[in-house]
Amino acid sequence: MSEQAPLHTDRLRANSFGSAAARYDRHRPRYPAALITDLVDRQGITVLDVGAGTGIATAQLRDAGADVLAVEPDPLMAEVAAHKGLAVEVATFEDWEPRGRSFDLVVFAQSFHWVDPEPALRKVRALLAPGGRLALLWNRVVPVTPDRDELGRAYAGLLEDWQRPSTDIEGDDLDPLLAAAGLRGERRRYVEHPHYSGADWVAMVTTYSNVLRLPAADQDELRNRLTALIGPAGVAATNDALAVLCTAQVSTS
């Protein structure tokens, strides 16, 4: 069996989010407040939010007192962010030109798995101001009741690989990549226990890229199955949010 191709090489999937930009912004979870507080450690820090989507993390960082620039390749997603009054430049991170700018903090919020990690980390390292940090963030929302096996029945015959890319990320394979770029990462977890109505859960999970790539009829069928399976009790979930906070390694030579 051949090894699965890296997710960032699936550009059709990576570029699928614009078709659901408004729903994405409305239903995707915000990041835990404690995580945002740890990132914005002083007022006025300069932040680059890479792959910012509709500006969910960008807005949280701005509201905490940071000066944030968002970079987002999808113009429909970027338009939603711009309507929030956020500064957005439309480009892939690979093509984006820093034009001499540097940043106290570079953030990939739910987006690092969409870039080729080695060149991306090299570019980040060059962007960091002295003492600057890189933050790789993932919300990892997992259903508890009904559990994943129960909900998985709704996907049968429609989508076999339905788990989100970030659900099982722990970042252990990041260490050699970070070291090669002159960075060292510290993992922090922020656990929350949200509850979703059936309608809110269905709206959220149908903004995931693997679902957005399904034919419209299959998306409708999945919504109907999930709604019937969940019922009025909704979904009790856990968000085991992960932050990998990275700083420049200090040379001992």
Summary of the structure (lengths in Angstrom):
residues: 253
radius of gyration: 18.4
end to end distance: 44.5
largest distance: 62.7
contacts: 766
relative contact order: 0.17
helix: 40%
strand: 25%
